[in-house]
Amino acid sequence: MSLMGLEVGRYRLFLIVCGFAILAGLLLVLNRTRYGAMVRAAVDNQRVARGTGIHVQRLFFLTFAFGCGLAGLGGALSLGILGLEPSFALKYLIFFLIVVCVGGAGTIIGPFVAALLVGIVDVAGKYYLPELGAFLIYVFMVITLLVRPNGLIPRKGL
């Protein structure tokens, strides 16, 4: 299939659609629901959240469980492309950390944008400058963090 002039396999297109759907769902839940308001309140100030009747430990447990579920879904969806090997987690852990650092911790949209940019820099770097290859994502990270120390899209209030 063709996407903006590029040939994209059906499964990769499915992954792109899934990524945008999950992003939209997360933004909707965190910004438009009572659950999202409780999470934001508990993250900002646990003591005040407890005072308003929010069971912070249960909320954090549920949020962690939901995040684990999303991580499992991401792993299951990526198996078709990345494969499964014992070093899978270590191989991609640095990418995950770079995405969170560059995107800005505490936001959803920041790491999403950072993931797109890190992916583009990585693939373009390996294609156009194979001798530098994977080194370019580290250069990108350093430059981005020098220019924007709190990340591309930092959490409000930082």
C-alpha positions in Angstrom: 0.0 0.0 0.0 1.1 3.6 -0.6 1.2 6.1 2.2 2.2 9.7 1.3 4.2 8.3 -1.7 6.0 5.6 0.3 5.3 1.9 0.0 4.2 0.5 3.4 3.2 -3.1 4.1 -0.2 -3.8 5.4 1.0 -4.9 8.8 3.1 -1.8 9.3 0.1 0.3 8.3 -1.9 -1.6 10.8 0.7 -0.8 13.5 0.6 2.9 12.5 -3.1 3.0 12.9 -2.9 1.1 16.2 -0.3 3.6 17.5 -2.5 6.6 16.6 -5.6 4.9 18.1 -3.8 4.1 21.3 -2.5 7.7 21.5 -6.0 9.1 20.9 -7.5 6.8 23.5 -4.8 7.7 26.1 -5.3 11.4 25.5 -9.0 11.0 25.7 -8.9 9.0 29.0 -6.3 11.2 30.7 -7.8 14.6 29.7 -11.5 14.0 29.5 -12.4 11.4 32.2 -12.7 11.4 36.0 -10.1 8.7 36.1 -7.6 11.0 34.2 -8.4 13.8 36.5 -7.7 11.6 39.5 -4.4 10.4 38.0 -3.3 14.0 37.3 -4.3 15.1 40.8 -2.5 12.1 42.5 0.7 12.7 40.4 0.7 16.5 41.2 0.1 16.1 45.0 -0.6 12.8 46.6 -1.5 14.3 50.0 -4.2 16.6 48.6 -5.5 13.8 46.4 -5.9 11.5 49.5 -7.7 14.4 51.2 -10.2 14.5 48.5 -11.0 10.8 48.8 -8.8 9.4 46.1 -7.3 6.0 47.0 -3.9 6.9 45.6 -2.2 3.5 46.0 -5.1 1.7 44.2 -5.1 4.3 41.5 -1.3 4.0 40.9 -1.7 0.2 40.9 -4.4 0.3 38.3 -2.4 2.8 36.2 0.7 0.6 36.5 -1.3 -2.5 35.5 -2.8 -0.6 32.5 0.7 0.5 31.5 1.9 -3.1 31.8 -1.0 -4.2 29.6 -0.1 -1.6 27.0 3.6 -2.7 27.1 2.4 -6.3 26.6 0.2 -5.2 23.7 3.2 -3.3 22.2 5.4 -6.3 22.5 2.9 -8.6 21.0 2.2 -6.3 18.0 5.9 -5.8 17.4 6.8 -9.5 17.3 5.8 -9.6 13.6 8.5 -7.1 12.7 11.2 -7.3 15.4 11.1 -11.0 16.3 11.6 -12.4 19.8 15.0 -13.2 21.2 16.5 -13.3 24.7 18.2 -9.9 24.3 15.0 -8.2 23.0 14.5 -6.0 26.1 18.2 -4.9 26.3 18.4 -4.3 22.6 15.6 -1.8 22.6 15.8 -0.4 26.1 18.1 2.4 25.1 15.6 3.5 22.5 12.8 3.6 25.1 14.9 5.7 27.5 15.9 8.1 24.7 12.3 8.6 23.7 11.2 9.4 27.2 14.2 11.8 27.8 13.8 13.6 24.5 10.0 13.7 24.6 9.7 14.9 28.1 8.7 12.8 31.1 5.2 13.3 32.4 3.5 13.7 29.1 1.9 11.4 26.5 2.3 13.4 23.3 6.0 14.3 24.0 7.4 10.7 23.9 5.1 10.0 20.9 6.6 12.8 18.9 10.1 11.8 20.2 9.5 8.2 19.1 8.7 9.4 15.6 11.7 11.7 15.5 14.1 9.1 16.9 12.9 6.5 14.5 13.3 8.9 11.5 16.8 10.0 12.7 17.8 6.3 13.2 16.6 5.1 9.8 17.7 8.1 7.8 21.1 8.0 9.6 21.6 4.4 8.7 20.5 5.0 5.1 22.3 8.2 4.3 25.3 8.0 6.7 25.9 4.2 7.3 29.3 4.9 8.8 27.7 6.9 11.6 24.5 4.8 11.7 23.1 4.4 15.2 25.3 7.1 16.6 23.1 9.8 15.2 20.3 9.1 17.7 22.7 9.9 20.5 23.7 13.1 18.8 20.1 14.0 18.3 19.4 13.3 22.0 22.3 15.5 23.2 21.4 18.4 20.9 17.7 18.2 21.8 18.4 18.1 25.6 20.9 21.0 25.3 18.3 23.1 23.5 15.3 21.9 25.5 16.5 20.4 28.9 13.0 19.3 29.9 12.3 17.6 26.6 10.4 18.5 23.4 7.1 18.8 25.1 7.6 19.0 28.9 5.0 18.6 31.5 3.2 21.9 32.3 4.8 23.6 35.3 8.3 22.5 34.6 
